[in-house]
Amino acid sequence: MLPDKACPVVLSSMLPTRLLLFQHPLAGVQLVKGTIEHGETPGEAALRELAEESGINDAMVEIDLGCWKADHLDQIWSFHLCRPRQDLPERWAHQALDDHGHLFEFFWASLNDLPYADCHPVFQRALKFLCERLKGSGIQIDECC
């Protein structure tokens, strides 16, 4: 299964574990995700997308969390746990370098209380997949999803 989309996953460093999400001005709550460009590895694409969409440009890929068939436009997403080298604020806005230059509003969501109702169905399914992967990854997190 060859992925065509990369999805960087950023978790808070303290318990309770929280997941970085953003409010898209037209399309609801989302995870950062984007197309893997020709010649890029999925991990490289995850870091590039994280920088473009959130402004976080000092992260490193820590763990490959695997691939997921999205059942949406024949997409296969590759998930990567990414660790920024800096502390991040509770909330911030970032003008995306792609996606028509939209302003994305970033926030942290508890893994115990993810905003499924505010997500497009494909992101609802992606969050469920991600929670299952996190549970089985050996990463120290509190209760998930």
N, CA, C and O atoms as a GROMACS GRO file, in nm:
protein
  580
    1MET      N    1   0.086  -0.117   0.000
    1MET     CA    2   0.000   0.000   0.000
    1MET      C    3   0.091   0.124   0.000
    1MET      O    4   0.157   0.152   0.100
    2LEU      N    5   0.094   0.196  -0.109
    2LEU     CA    6   0.177   0.315  -0.122
    2LEU      C    7   0.095   0.439  -0.090
    2LEU      O    8  -0.007   0.464  -0.154
    3PRO      N    9   0.139   0.517   0.008
    3PRO     CA   10   0.062   0.637   0.045
    3PRO      C   11   0.080   0.750  -0.055
    3PRO      O   12   0.184   0.763  -0.120
    4ASP      N   13  -0.024   0.833  -0.065
    4ASP     CA   14  -0.016   0.953  -0.147
    4ASP      C   15  -0.038   1.079  -0.062
    4ASP      O   16  -0.023   1.190  -0.112
    5LYS      N   17  -0.074   1.061   0.064
    5LYS     CA   18  -0.095   1.172   0.157
    5LYS      C   19  -0.012   1.148   0.283
    5LYS      O   20   0.003   1.034   0.327
    6ALA      N   21   0.041   1.254   0.339
    6ALA     CA   22   0.117   1.246   0.464
    6ALA      C   23   0.043   1.324   0.572
    6ALA      O   24  -0.008   1.433   0.547
    7CYS      N   25   0.039   1.267   0.691
    7CYS     CA   26  -0.034   1.327   0.801
    7CYS      C   27   0.058   1.332   0.924
    7CYS      O   28   0.076   1.230   0.991
    8PRO      N   29   0.116   1.449   0.954
    8PRO     CA   30   0.196   1.461   1.075
    8PRO      C   31   0.105   1.466   1.197
    8PRO      O   32   0.004   1.536   1.197
    9VAL      N   33   0.141   1.392   1.300
    9VAL     CA   34   0.064   1.386   1.423
    9VAL      C   35   0.149   1.450   1.532
    9VAL      O   36   0.263   1.408   1.555
   10VAL      N   37   0.095   1.549   1.600
   10VAL     CA   38   0.166   1.616   1.708
   10VAL      C   39   0.085   1.598   1.835
   10VAL      O   40  -0.032   1.635   1.842
   11LEU      N   41   0.150   1.541   1.938
   11LEU     CA   42   0.087   1.521   2.068
   11LEU      C   43   0.151   1.614   2.169
   11LEU      O   44   0.268   1.650   2.158
   12SER      N   45   0.073   1.654   2.268
   12SER     CA   46   0.127   1.736   2.377
   12SER      C   47   0.229   1.654   2.454
   12SER      O   48   0.223   1.531   2.456
   13SER      N   49   0.322   1.721   2.517
   13SER     CA   50   0.428   1.651   2.588
   13SER      C   51   0.390   1.612   2.729
   13SER      O   52   0.461   1.533   2.792
   14MET      N   53   0.279   1.664   2.781
   14MET     CA   54   0.237   1.634   2.918
   14MET      C   55   0.101   1.566   2.917
   14MET      O   56   0.021   1.584   2.825
   15LEU      N   57   0.076   1.489   3.023
   15LEU     CA   58  -0.054   1.425   3.040
   15LEU      C   59  -0.150   1.525   3.101
   15LEU      O   60  -0.106   1.606   3.183
   16PRO      N   61  -0.276   1.526   3.068
   16PRO     CA   62  -0.337   1.433   2.974
   16PRO      C   63  -0.293   1.463   2.830
   16PRO      O   64  -0.273   1.578   2.792
   17THR      N   65  -0.279   1.359   2.755
   17THR     CA   66  -0.232   1.371   2.617
   17THR      C   67  -0.336   1.444   2.533
   17THR      O   68  -0.456   1.415   2.537
   18ARG      N   69  -0.286   1.540   2.457
   18ARG     CA   70  -0.372   1.615   2.367
   18ARG      C   71  -0.313   1.609   2.227
   18ARG      O   72  -0.192   1.594   2.209
   19LEU      N   73  -0.400   1.622   2.129
   19LEU     CA   74  -0.366   1.612   1.988
   19LEU      C   75  -0.382   1.749   1.923
   19LEU      O   76  -0.480   1.820   1.949
   20LEU      N   77  -0.286   1.786   1.840
   20LEU     CA   78  -0.294   1.913   1.768
   20LEU      C   79  -0.390   1.899   1.650
   20LEU      O   80  -0.375   1.811   1.565
   21LEU      N   81  -0.489   1.987   1.647
   21LEU     CA   82  -0.587   1.994   1.539
   21LEU      C   83  -0.599   2.139   1.495
   21LEU      O   84  -0.545   2.229   1.560
   22PHE      N   85  -0.670   2.162   1.385
   22PHE     CA   86  -0.697   2.300   1.345
   22PHE      C   87  -0.836   2.312   1.286
   22PHE      O   88  -0.894   2.216   1.236
   23GLN      N   89  -0.886   2.434   1.295
   23GLN     CA   90  -1.015   2.469   1.236
   23GLN      C   91  -0.988   2.528   1.099
   23GLN      O   92  -0.928   2.634   1.087
   24HIS      N   93  -1.033   2.459   0.996
   24HIS     CA   94  -1.024   2.510   0.859
   24HIS      C   95  -1.142   2.606   0.840
   24HIS      O   96  -1.253   2.574   0.882
   25PRO      N   97  -1.121   2.722   0.780
   25PRO     CA   98  -1.229   2.820   0.769
   25PRO      C   99  -1.348   2.774   0.685
   25PRO      O  100  -1.458   2.830   0.698
   26LEU      N  101  -1.329   2.674   0.600
   26LEU     CA  102  -1.439   2.627   0.515
   26LEU      C  103  -1.475   2.482   0.536
   26LEU      O  104  -1.582   2.438   0.494
   27ALA      N  105  -1.387   2.404   0.600
   27ALA     CA  106  -1.405   2.258   0.599
   27ALA      C  107  -1.398   2.191   0.735
   27ALA      O  108  -1.369   2.071   0.742
   28GLY      N  109  -1.422   2.263   0.843
   28GLY     CA  110  -1.429   2.201   0.975
   28GLY      C  111  -1.294   2.171   1.038
   28GLY      O  112  -1.190   2.216   0.991
   29VAL      N  113  -1.299   2.093   1.145
   29VAL     CA  114  -1.180   2.056   1.221
   29VAL      C  115  -1.105   1.947   1.146
   29VAL      O  116  -1.164   1.852   1.095
   30GLN      N  117  -0.972   1.962   1.142
   30GLN     CA  118  -0.890   1.868   1.065
   30GLN      C  119  -0.757   1.842   1.134
   30GLN      O  120  -0.713   1.915   1.222
   31LEU      N  121  -0.695   1.733   1.090
   31LEU     CA  122  -0.554   1.706   1.113
   31LEU      C  123  -0.476   1.770   0.998
   31LEU      O  124  -0.530   1.786   0.889
   32VAL      N  125  -0.351   1.805   1.023
   32VAL     CA  126  -0.266   1.848   0.912
   32VAL      C  127  -0.246   1.729   0.819
   32VAL      O  128  -0.221   1.617   0.865
   33LYS      N  129  -0.259   1.752   0.689
   33LYS     CA  130  -0.244   1.645   0.590
   33LYS      C  131  -0.216   1.709   0.455
   33LYS      O  132  -0.267   1.817   0.425
   34GLY      N  133  -0.136   1.642   0.374
   34GLY     CA  134  -0.112   1.693   0.240
   34GLY      C  135  -0.052   1.589   0.149
   34GLY      O  136  -0.019   1.478   0.191
   35THR      N  137  -0.037   1.626   0.026
   35THR     CA  138   0.011   1.536  -0.078
   35THR      C  139   0.161   1.512  -0.066
   35THR      O  140   0.239   1.604  -0.042
   36ILE      N  141   0.199   1.387  -0.083
   36ILE     CA  142   0.340   1.350  -0.090
   36ILE      C  143   0.388   1.383  -0.230
   36ILE      O  144   0.336   1.330  -0.329
   37GLU      N  145   0.486   1.471  -0.240
   37GLU     CA  146   0.536   1.514  -0.370
   37GLU      C  147   0.636   1.413  -0.426
   37GLU      O  148   0.695   1.335  -0.352
   38HIS      N  149   0.652   1.418  -0.558
   38HIS     CA  150   0.746   1.328  -0.626
   38HIS      C  151   0.885   1.343  -0.565
   38HIS      O  152   0.936   1.455  -0.550
   39GLY      N  153   0.947   1.231  -0.530
   39GLY     CA  154   1.082   1.231  -0.475
   39GLY      C  155   1.087   1.246  -0.324
   39GLY      O  156   1.194   1.235  -0.265
   40GLU      N  157   0.973   1.270  -0.259
   40GLU     CA  158   0.969   1.284  -0.114
   40GLU      C  159   0.936   1.151  -0.049
   40GLU      O  160   0.861   1.070  -0.104
   41THR      N  161   0.993   1.128   0.068
   41THR     CA  162   0.946   1.017   0.150
   41THR      C  163   0.821   1.065   0.224
   41THR      O  164   0.801   1.186   0.237
   42PRO      N  165   0.738   0.974   0.272
   42PRO     CA  166   0.622   1.017   0.350
   42PRO      C  167   0.661   1.100   0.473
   42PRO      O  168   0.592   1.196   0.507
   43GLY      N  169   0.770   1.064   0.540
   43GLY     CA  170   0.815   1.140   0.655
   43GLY      C  171   0.857   1.282   0.619
   43GLY      O  172   0.825   1.377   0.690
   44GLU      N  173   0.928   1.296   0.508
   44GLU     CA  174   0.967   1.429   0.461
   44GLU      C  175   0.843   1.512   0.428
   44GLU      O  176   0.837   1.631   0.460
   45ALA      N  177   0.746   1.449   0.364
   45ALA     CA  178   0.622   1.520   0.330
   45ALA      C  179   0.547   1.562   0.456
   45ALA      O  180   0.489   1.671   0.461
   46ALA      N  181   0.547   1.476   0.558
   46ALA     CA  182   0.479   1.510   0.684
   46ALA      C  183   0.541   1.635   0.746
   46ALA      O  184   0.469   1.725   0.790
   47LEU      N  185   0.673   1.642   0.749
   47LEU     CA  186   0.740   1.759   0.806
   47LEU      C  187   0.715   1.884   0.722
   47LEU      O  188   0.694   1.992   0.778
   48ARG      N  189   0.717   1.871   0.590
   48ARG     CA  190   0.690   1.986   0.502
   48ARG      C  191   0.548   2.036   0.523
   48ARG      O  192   0.526   2.156   0.537
   49GLU      N  193   0.452   1.944   0.525
   49GLU     CA  194   0.312   1.984   0.544
   49GLU      C  195   0.291   2.049   0.680
   49GLU      O  196   0.216   2.146   0.691
   50LEU      N  197   0.357   1.997   0.783
   50LEU     CA  198   0.346   2.056   0.916
   50LEU      C  199   0.396   2.201   0.914
   50LEU      O  200   0.334   2.289   0.973
   51ALA      N  201   0.508   2.224   0.848
   51ALA     CA  202   0.562   2.360   0.839
   51ALA      C  203   0.470   2.451   0.758
   51ALA      O  204   0.442   2.563   0.799
   52GLU      N  205   0.422   2.402   0.643
   52GLU     CA  206   0.338   2.485   0.557
   52GLU      C  207   0.205   2.521   0.622
   52GLU      O  208   0.160   2.635   0.613
   53GLU      N  209   0.142   2.424   0.688
   53GLU     CA  210   0.007   2.446   0.738
   53GLU      C  211   0.002   2.503   0.879
   53GLU      O  212  -0.096   2.567   0.916
   54SER      N  213   0.107   2.480   0.960
   54SER     CA  214   0.102   2.524   1.100
   54SER      C  215   0.210   2.624   1.138
   54SER      O  216   0.199   2.693   1.239
   55GLY      N  217   0.315   2.633   1.057
   55GLY     CA  218   0.429   2.718   1.092
   55GLY      C  219   0.532   2.647   1.180
   55GLY      O  220   0.633   2.707   1.216
   56ILE      N  221   0.507   2.522   1.215
   56ILE     CA  222   0.603   2.446   1.296
   56ILE      C  223   0.710   2.393   1.202
   56ILE      O  224   0.686   2.299   1.126
   57ASN      N  225   0.827   2.453   1.207
   57ASN     CA  226   0.932   2.414   1.111
   57ASN      C  227   1.056   2.354   1.177
   57ASN      O  228   1.162   2.345   1.115
   58ASP      N  229   1.041   2.314   1.304
   58ASP     CA  230   1.157   2.256   1.372
   58ASP      C  231   1.128   2.115   1.426
   58ASP      O  232   1.194   2.070   1.519
   59ALA      N  233   1.032   2.048   1.368
   59ALA     CA  234   0.992   1.916   1.417
   59ALA      C  235   1.080   1.806   1.355
   59ALA      O  236   1.150   1.827   1.256
   60MET      N  237   1.072   1.691   1.417
   60MET     CA  238   1.137   1.572   1.364
   60MET      C  239   1.038   1.457   1.371
   60MET      O  240   0.954   1.452   1.461
   61VAL      N  241   1.048   1.364   1.276
   61VAL     CA  242   0.964   1.246   1.279
   61VAL      C  243   1.020   1.151   1.384
   61VAL      O  244   1.137   1.116   1.381
   62GLU      N  245   0.933   1.111   1.475
   62GLU     CA  246   0.974   1.022   1.582
   62GLU      C  247   0.933   0.877   1.554
   62GLU      O  248   1.012   0.785   1.574
   63ILE      N  249   0.809   0.857   1.508
   63ILE     CA  250   0.758   0.722   1.484
   63ILE      C  251   0.669   0.722   1.360
   63ILE      O  252   0.588   0.813   1.341
   64ASP      N  253   0.685   0.620   1.278
   64ASP     CA  254   0.594   0.596   1.166
   64ASP      C  255   0.476   0.519   1.223
   64ASP      O  256   0.492   0.408   1.275
   65LEU      N  257   0.358   0.577   1.214
   65LEU     CA  258   0.238   0.514   1.270
   65LEU      C  259   0.160   0.432   1.168
   65LEU      O  260   0.053   0.380   1.199
   66GLY      N  261   0.212   0.420   1.048
   66GLY     CA  262   0.149   0.333   0.949
   66GLY      C  263   0.058   0.406   0.852
   66GLY      O  264   0.040   0.527   0.857
   67CYS      N  265   0.002   0.327   0.762
   67CYS     CA  266  -0.083   0.379   0.656
   67CYS      C  267  -0.229   0.340   0.677
   67CYS      O  268  -0.261   0.242   0.743
   68TRP      N  269  -0.315   0.421   0.619
   68TRP     CA  270  -0.459   0.404   0.632
   68TRP      C  271  -0.526   0.434   0.499
   68TRP      O  272  -0.500   0.536   0.436
   69LYS      N  273  -0.614   0.343   0.457
   69LYS     CA  274  -0.692   0.364   0.336
   69LYS      C  275  -0.814   0.448   0.373
   69LYS      O  276  -0.899   0.404   0.449
   70ALA      N  277  -0.820   0.568   0.319
   70ALA     CA  278  -0.919   0.668   0.361
   70ALA      C  279  -1.060   0.642   0.308
   70ALA      O  280  -1.156   0.699   0.360
   71ASP      N  281  -1.074   0.559   0.206
   71ASP     CA  282  -1.204   0.541   0.141
   71ASP      C  283  -1.262   0.676   0.098
   71ASP      O  284  -1.383   0.699   0.107
   72HIS      N  285  -1.173   0.763   0.053
   72HIS     CA  286  -1.210   0.895   0.004
   72HIS      C  287  -1.113   0.930  -0.109
   72HIS      O  288  -0.994   0.948  -0.085
   73LEU      N  289  -1.163   0.938  -0.230
   73LEU     CA  290  -1.083   0.973  -0.347
   73LEU      C  291  -0.963   0.879  -0.365
   73LEU      O  292  -0.859   0.921  -0.416
   74ASP      N  293  -0.976   0.754  -0.323
   74ASP     CA  294  -0.869   0.653  -0.334
   74ASP      C  295  -0.741   0.694  -0.263
   74ASP      O  296  -0.632   0.652  -0.303
   75GLN      N  297  -0.751   0.776  -0.160
   75GLN     CA  298  -0.633   0.824  -0.087
   75GLN      C  299  -0.585   0.721   0.014
   75GLN      O  300  -0.663   0.650   0.076
   76ILE      N  301  -0.452   0.715   0.027
   76ILE     CA  302  -0.388   0.638   0.133
   76ILE      C  303  -0.302   0.735   0.212
   76ILE      O  304  -0.212   0.799   0.157
   77TRP      N  305  -0.331   0.744   0.341
   77TRP     CA  306  -0.262   0.839   0.428
   77TRP      C  307  -0.153   0.768   0.506
   77TRP      O  308  -0.171   0.656   0.553
   78SER      N  309  -0.040   0.834   0.519
   78SER     CA  310   0.072   0.786   0.600
   78SER      C  311   0.083   0.876   0.723
   78SER      O  312   0.103   0.996   0.710
   79PHE      N  313   0.070   0.817   0.842
   79PHE     CA  314   0.072   0.892   0.968
   79PHE      C  315   0.210   0.886   1.031
   79PHE      O  316   0.273   0.781   1.036
   80HIS      N  317   0.257   1.002   1.080
   80HIS     CA  318   0.390   1.011   1.141
   80HIS      C  319   0.382   1.094   1.268
   80HIS      O  320   0.337   1.209   1.266
   81LEU      N  321   0.424   1.035   1.380
   81LEU     CA  322   0.432   1.111   1.504
   81LEU      C  323   0.550   1.206   1.492
   81LEU      O  324   0.663   1.162   1.473
   82CYS      N  325   0.523   1.335   1.503
   82CYS     CA  326   0.625   1.439   1.489
   82CYS      C  327   0.640   1.513   1.621
   82CYS      O  328   0.540   1.544   1.687
   83ARG      N  329   0.764   1.540   1.658
   83ARG     CA  330   0.793   1.612   1.782
   83ARG      C  331   0.860   1.745   1.750
   83ARG      O  332   0.972   1.748   1.700
   84PRO      N  333   0.791   1.856   1.779
   84PRO     CA  334   0.855   1.986   1.764
   84PRO      C  335   0.966   2.001   1.869
   84PRO      O  336   0.960   1.940   1.976
   85ARG      N  337   1.064   2.080   1.838
   85ARG     CA  338   1.175   2.103   1.932
   85ARG      C  339   1.148   2.223   2.023
   85ARG      O  340   1.233   2.260   2.103
   86GLN      N  341   1.031   2.282   2.010
   86GLN     CA  342   0.995   2.398   2.091
   86GLN      C  343   0.861   2.372   2.158
   86GLN      O  344   0.782   2.290   2.112
   87ASP      N  345   0.836   2.443   2.267
   87ASP     CA  346   0.703   2.439   2.329
   87ASP      C  347   0.607   2.516   2.240
   87ASP      O  348   0.642   2.619   2.183
   88LEU      N  349   0.486   2.466   2.231
   88LEU     CA  350   0.385   2.529   2.146
   88LEU      C  351   0.278   2.594   2.233
   88LEU      O  352   0.248   2.544   2.341
   89PRO      N  353   0.221   2.705   2.186
   89PRO     CA  354   0.116   2.771   2.263
   89PRO      C  355  -0.013   2.689   2.265
   89PRO      O  356  -0.028   2.592   2.191
   90GLU      N  357  -0.105   2.730   2.350
   90GLU     CA  358  -0.236   2.664   2.359
   90GLU      C  359  -0.315   2.680   2.230
   90GLU      O  360  -0.383   2.586   2.186
   91ARG      N  361  -0.308   2.797   2.169
   91ARG     CA  362  -0.381   2.826   2.045
   91ARG      C  363  -0.295   2.921   1.961
   91ARG      O  364  -0.221   3.002   2.015
   92TRP      N  365  -0.307   2.909   1.831
   92TRP     CA  366  -0.245   3.007   1.742
   92TRP      C  367  -0.308   2.997   1.606
   92TRP      O  368  -0.374   2.899   1.572
   93ALA      N  369  -0.288   3.101   1.527
   93ALA     CA  370  -0.336   3.104   1.389
   93ALA      C  371  -0.215   3.108   1.297
   93ALA      O  372  -0.112   3.167   1.329
   94HIS      N  373  -0.230   3.043   1.182
   94HIS     CA  374  -0.122   3.041   1.084
   94HIS      C  375  -0.181   3.055   0.945
   94HIS      O  376  -0.276   2.985   0.909
   95GLN      N  377  -0.125   3.146   0.867
   95GLN     CA  378  -0.164   3.164   0.727
   95GLN      C  379  -0.096   3.053   0.647
   95GLN      O  380   0.026   3.051   0.635
   96ALA      N  381  -0.175   2.962   0.593
   96ALA     CA  382  -0.121   2.847   0.521
   96ALA      C  383  -0.047   2.891   0.395
   96ALA      O  384  -0.088   2.986   0.327
   97LEU      N  385   0.062   2.822   0.365
   97LEU     CA  386   0.138   2.850   0.244
   97LEU      C  387   0.075   2.784   0.122
   97LEU      O  388   0.105   2.820   0.008
   98ASP      N  389  -0.014   2.688   0.147
   98ASP     CA  390  -0.087   2.624   0.038
   98ASP      C  391  -0.237   2.638   0.071
   98ASP      O  392  -0.272   2.719   0.157
   99ASP      N  393  -0.321   2.564   0.009
   99ASP     CA  394  -0.465   2.566   0.037
   99ASP      C  395  -0.522   2.709   0.026
   99ASP      O  396  -0.598   2.752   0.113
  100HIS      N  397  -0.484   2.780  -0.078
  100HIS     CA  398  -0.538   2.913  -0.108
  100HIS      C  399  -0.507   3.017  -0.001
  100HIS      O  400  -0.576   3.118   0.009
  101GLY      N  401  -0.405   2.994   0.080
  101GLY     CA  402  -0.363   3.091   0.179
  101GLY      C  403  -0.460   3.112   0.293
  101GLY      O  404  -0.464   3.219   0.353
  102HIS      N  405  -0.540   3.010   0.325
  102HIS     CA  406  -0.636   3.022   0.435
  102HIS      C  407  -0.565   3.042   0.569
  102HIS      O  408  -0.450   3.004   0.587
  103LEU      N  409  -0.638   3.103   0.662
  103LEU     CA  410  -0.590   3.118   0.798
  103LEU      C  411  -0.644   3.000   0.880
  103LEU      O  412  -0.765   2.984   0.894
  104PHE      N  413  -0.552   2.919   0.933
  104PHE     CA  414  -0.589   2.802   1.012
  104PHE      C  415  -0.575   2.835   1.160
  104PHE      O  416  -0.475   2.894   1.202
  105GLU      N  417  -0.673   2.797   1.239
  105GLU     CA  418  -0.675   2.821   1.384
  105GLU      C  419  -0.639   2.689   1.454
  105GLU      O  420  -0.718   2.595   1.453
  106PHE      N  421  -0.520   2.683   1.512
  106PHE     CA  422  -0.471   2.561   1.576
  106PHE      C  423  -0.508   2.558   1.724
  106PHE      O  424  -0.512   2.661   1.791
  107PHE      N  425  -0.535   2.436   1.772
  107PHE     CA  426  -0.571   2.415   1.912
  107PHE      C  427  -0.539   2.271   1.950
  107PHE      O  428  -0.516   2.187   1.864
  108TRP      N  429  -0.539   2.245   2.080
  108TRP     CA  430  -0.515   2.111   2.134
  108TRP      C  431  -0.648   2.050   2.176
  108TRP      O  432  -0.732   2.117   2.237
  109ALA      N  433  -0.667   1.922   2.144
  109ALA     CA  434  -0.788   1.850   2.184
  109ALA      C  435  -0.749   1.727   2.263
  109ALA      O  436  -0.656   1.654   2.226
  110SER      N  437  -0.819   1.704   2.371
  110SER     CA  438  -0.794   1.586   2.453
  110SER      C  439  -0.826   1.460   2.373
  110SER      O  440  -0.925   1.455   2.301
  111LEU      N  441  -0.740   1.360   2.386
  111LEU     CA  442  -0.767   1.232   2.319
  111LEU      C  443  -0.894   1.166   2.374
  111LEU      O  444  -0.952   1.079   2.309
  112ASN      N  445  -0.936   1.208   2.493
  112ASN     CA  446  -1.060   1.155   2.553
  112ASN      C  447  -1.184   1.227   2.505
  112ASN      O  448  -1.296   1.182   2.530
  113ASP      N  449  -1.165   1.338   2.437
  113ASP     CA  450  -1.280   1.420   2.398
  113ASP      C  451  -1.254   1.488   2.264
  113ASP      O  452  -1.257   1.610   2.253
  114LEU      N  453  -1.227   1.407   2.163
  114LEU     CA  454  -1.199   1.463   2.030
  114LEU      C  455  -1.327   1.518   1.968
  114LEU      O  456  -1.434   1.461   1.987
  115PRO      N  457  -1.317   1.626   1.893
  115PRO     CA  458  -1.436   1.694   1.838
  115PRO      C  459  -1.487   1.628   1.709
  115PRO      O  460  -1.491   1.692   1.604
  116TYR      N  461  -1.525   1.502   1.718
  116TYR     CA  462  -1.571   1.429   1.600
  116TYR      C  463  -1.684   1.501   1.527
  116TYR      O  464  -1.685   1.505   1.404
  117ALA      N  465  -1.778   1.557   1.601
  117ALA     CA  466  -1.895   1.621   1.539
  117ALA      C  467  -1.856   1.741   1.454
  117ALA      O  468  -1.932   1.782   1.365
  118ASP      N  469  -1.739   1.800   1.481
  118ASP     CA  470  -1.695   1.917   1.405
  118ASP      C  471  -1.608   1.882   1.285
  118ASP      O  472  -1.561   1.970   1.214
  119CYS      N  473  -1.587   1.752   1.263
  119CYS     CA  474  -1.500   1.704   1.155
  119CYS      C  475  -1.579   1.650   1.038
  119CYS      O  476  -1.689   1.596   1.055
  120HIS      N  477  -1.524   1.664   0.919
  120HIS     CA  478  -1.575   1.596   0.800
  120HIS      C  479  -1.566   1.446   0.827
  120HIS      O  480  -1.476   1.403   0.900
  121PRO      N  481  -1.655   1.364   0.772
  121PRO     CA  482  -1.652   1.220   0.798
  121PRO      C  483  -1.517   1.153   0.771
  121PRO      O  484  -1.481   1.058   0.842
  122VAL      N  485  -1.442   1.198   0.672
  122VAL     CA  486  -1.311   1.135   0.648
  122VAL      C  487  -1.216   1.162   0.764
  122VAL      O  488  -1.136   1.076   0.800
  123PHE      N  489  -1.223   1.280   0.824
  123PHE     CA  490  -1.138   1.310   0.939
  123PHE      C  491  -1.189   1.240   1.065
  123PHE      O  492  -1.110   1.206   1.152
  124GLN      N  493  -1.319   1.217   1.075
  124GLN     CA  494  -1.372   1.136   1.186
  124GLN      C  495  -1.311   0.996   1.181
  124GLN      O  496  -1.265   0.944   1.282
  125ARG      N  497  -1.312   0.937   1.062
  125ARG     CA  498  -1.255   0.802   1.046
  125ARG      C  499  -1.104   0.803   1.070
  125ARG      O  500  -1.049   0.711   1.129
  126ALA      N  501  -1.037   0.909   1.022
  126ALA     CA  502  -0.891   0.919   1.041
  126ALA      C  503  -0.857   0.928   1.190
  126ALA      O  504  -0.761   0.865   1.234
  127LEU      N  505  -0.933   1.003   1.266
  127LEU     CA  506  -0.909   1.014   1.410
  127LEU      C  507  -0.928   0.880   1.480
  127LEU      O  508  -0.852   0.846   1.571
  128LYS      N  509  -1.028   0.805   1.440
  128LYS     CA  510  -1.051   0.673   1.499
  128LYS      C  511  -0.935   0.580   1.468
  128LYS      O  512  -0.887   0.509   1.556
  129PHE      N  513  -0.890   0.581   1.342
  129PHE     CA  514  -0.773   0.500   1.305
  129PHE      C  515  -0.652   0.542   1.387
  129PHE      O  516  -0.580   0.457   1.441
  130LEU      N  517  -0.629   0.672   1.397
  130LEU     CA  518  -0.513   0.724   1.469
  130LEU      C  519  -0.516   0.680   1.616
  130LEU      O  520  -0.414   0.638   1.670
  131CYS      N  521  -0.632   0.690   1.680
  131CYS     CA  522  -0.642   0.649   1.820
  131CYS      C  523  -0.606   0.501   1.836
  131CYS      O  524  -0.537   0.464   1.931
  132GLU      N  525  -0.653   0.418   1.747
  132GLU     CA  526  -0.619   0.275   1.755
  132GLU      C  527  -0.468   0.254   1.737
  132GLU      O  528  -0.409   0.172   1.807
  133ARG      N  529  -0.408   0.326   1.645
  133ARG     CA  530  -0.263   0.314   1.625
  133ARG      C  531  -0.185   0.362   1.746
  133ARG      O  532  -0.086   0.301   1.785
  134LEU      N  533  -0.230   0.471   1.806
  134LEU     CA  534  -0.161   0.523   1.923
  134LEU      C  535  -0.170   0.425   2.040
  134LEU      O  536  -0.073   0.407   2.113
  135LYS      N  537  -0.286   0.362   2.057
  135LYS     CA  538  -0.304   0.265   2.165
  135LYS      C  539  -0.206   0.149   2.151
  135LYS      O  540  -0.153   0.099   2.251
  136GLY      N  541  -0.181   0.105   2.028
  136GLY     CA  542  -0.095  -0.010   2.005
  136GLY      C  543   0.051   0.024   1.978
  136GLY      O  544   0.130  -0.064   1.945
  137SER      N  545   0.087   0.151   1.992
  137SER     CA  546   0.222   0.194   1.952
  137SER      C  547   0.327   0.185   2.061
  137SER      O  548   0.446   0.189   2.033
  138GLY      N  549   0.285   0.173   2.185
  138GLY     CA  550   0.380   0.177   2.295
  138GLY      C  551   0.412   0.317   2.342
  138GLY      O  552   0.490   0.334   2.435
  139ILE      N  553   0.354   0.418   2.280
  139ILE     CA  554   0.371   0.558   2.322
  139ILE      C  555   0.296   0.576   2.453
  139ILE      O  556   0.182   0.531   2.466
  140GLN      N  557   0.357   0.642   2.548
  140GLN     CA  558   0.291   0.665   2.676
  140GLN      C  559   0.186   0.774   2.659
  140GLN      O  560   0.219   0.891   2.645
  141ILE      N  561   0.061   0.734   2.662
  141ILE     CA  562  -0.051   0.826   2.656
  141ILE      C  563  -0.151   0.784   2.761
  141ILE      O  564  -0.151   0.669   2.807
  142ASP      N  565  -0.237   0.876   2.799
  142ASP     CA  566  -0.345   0.839   2.891
  142ASP      C  567  -0.457   0.778   2.808
  142ASP      O  568  -0.437   0.745   2.692
  143GLU      N  569  -0.570   0.763   2.867
  143GLU     CA  570  -0.685   0.704   2.798
  143GLU      C  571  -0.705   0.770   2.662
  143GLU      O  572  -0.690   0.891   2.649
  144CYS      N  573  -0.738   0.692   2.563
  144CYS     CA  574  -0.750   0.744   2.426
  144CYS      C  575  -0.886   0.711   2.366
  144CYS      O  576  -0.930   0.596   2.366
  145CYS      N  577  -0.947   0.812   2.318
  145CYS     CA  578  -1.066   0.800   2.235
  145CYS      C  579  -1.173   0.712   2.297
  145CYS      O  580  -1.279   0.694   2.238
   0.00000   0.00000   0.00000
